[in-house]
Amino acid sequence: MIETSRNLLTFFCVFVLALIPARAEVRVDVSGVGITQIPIAIAPFKGQAVANQKPALIVAADLERSGQFRSSDPGVPLDETSRPDFASIRQQNADALLTGSVTKLPDGRFDVRYRLWDAIKGQDLGGQSFVVVASDLRLVAHKIADQVYEKLTGDKGIFSTRIAYVTKQGNRHTLWVADADGENAQAALTSPEPIISPSWSPAGDELAYVSFESRKPVVYVHEVLSGKRRVVANFKGSNSAPSWSPTGKSLVVTLSRDGGSQVFTIDAKGGDPKRITQSGGIDTEAVFSSDGSAIYFVSDRGGSPQIYRTPIAGGPVQRVTFSGNYNISPALSPDGKWLAHISRVNGRFKLHLMELATDKVYPLTDTQMDERPSFAPNSKLILYSTQILGREALMTTTLDGKITARLAGQASNIREPHWGPFPKP
């Protein structure tokens, strides 16, 4: 039996859940100061008072949460056709300026436009217009933030991606899908039995998870758009810890059908599983490497829970974590450079980051009940759950741990987060 950061968990998937439901609206609180941040002035979009969502505010929150921007408000609305007073903008110590407008059309839709400026050179960096219904105003703001982020950093933005997480109220367990900032949460599944371990497919159209509705843990794959789902693993004993291969054609799962908890691969449509690990202990929480050639997993084969690596085609098992006597919940960055995991340090469960090229390990958090890290698809942020003042909450952190953001709903306890992929073009 391997202990988790909440209490005890057999890696047969027996979880103790103590959750309060999340609201659809959450507040994002950003804390910390990065060493290098791009200063950007974000003007109130002209006319945005007609909309129930304020794009400029959403863009500012997105960019600040990334840890790579410091935003300011020039104080006066500027639309995309305005010629800015760059001298005034530079006096506010801003290197870039975002302007825009929101216009309500006769059919009830909104025309949202933006323009990005290099305030140092006085250059127009481009813009775009979107015509959307009111319910898509947040999504448009996230897309604008994505484009601003990419133009100014060279990296792809992740603000229009989605996350999944689980809540519980009384006997009701709910799997939620939400925007990357935690807002606009939609219930994908509600059940009187526990739902755990949601995992996004590489295409972002399906979620694998474990449900106990059959009075035992069973692995399902759920089509997010249609709500249709299928059983992938329902063998004798426990079926748990699903995680997708990079191709989306298969999953790694933990099965106890042969008498002990071991790691298997299985086709994403179901079928006969193929055993990957062989040990007398508990092997679980497997995830694929970014290129799909290997898996990282947790095992107590050495006497305490540690993270190991083995080629998917078969080969030697190598121990990966050596710092401390308790390391669980591996998460691999999409760029293949980093391994996030939870380590127990002096009785506290804290998020750590390993640089795979050097094996150097860095603690990232000051909290003590961290759980289940998951990387943003651009590998620049880590999503995890933790406890703050006795309540469970979602957090993101930069890879240096200097900028953290809390996605906190009112009276919300949230667990089991997983960050989805980039949306399809």
Summary of the structure (lengths in Angstrom):
residues: 425
radius of gyration: 22.4
end to end distance: 43.9
largest distance: 71.9
contacts: 1513
relative contact order: 0.14
helix: 9%
strand: 46%
